[in-house]
Amino acid sequence: MTDKMNTVLGLLKSYPDSKRRIEQLRYELEHSQIISEHELIEHMALGSHTVERINGGHVSDRTMAIALKYKDSLNEIERETIIDINRELHILETEVDRLEYYVSLLEKKEADVIRALYFVRKSWEAAVSEMHISRQTLIRRRKRAIGVLESMYSLHNSLITTKDITK
């Protein structure tokens, strides 16, 4: 197998996992409290000096500084985490969108084979039975589809390489 074929097969095989990861990342963005207040307090307590006691309800400057540090730390951790999630989400969505688009450009019969075997993860037997074709026809359509996908990804990669060279 060629490197291009391995790349295409890797993308196809990881498609369902990528879709699941995208949904997980979207959920995490919607529920943006990435680290709980309790976890942050524990982290800060283990990493800081002992706190002065508060006498008679008086709030010391040290207590106020700790509260501000706590709030700033929580905001910074959430901001960095959201940036990381958005970065990973963008990469995965671009990869999945490109793959889905390229598969949509295949001949219908070939696209159906790819969707059945990789997007839905049907067994070869189930795909053959559902499509009312022989196993040999399934193999032939899959091979042809992967070849076309390889050429699409080759064009994409050459465009990226050309763009990098011209900078």
Secondary structure, 3 states (H helix, E strand, C coil): CCHHHHHHHHHHHHHHHHHHHHHHHHHHHHCCCCCCHHHHHHHHHHHCCCCCCCCCCCCCHHHHHHHHHHHHHHHHHHHHHHHHHHHHHHHHHHHHHHHHHHHHHCCHHHHHHHHHHHHCCCCHHHHHHHHCCCHHHHHHHHHHHHHHHHHHHHHHHHHHHHHHHHC
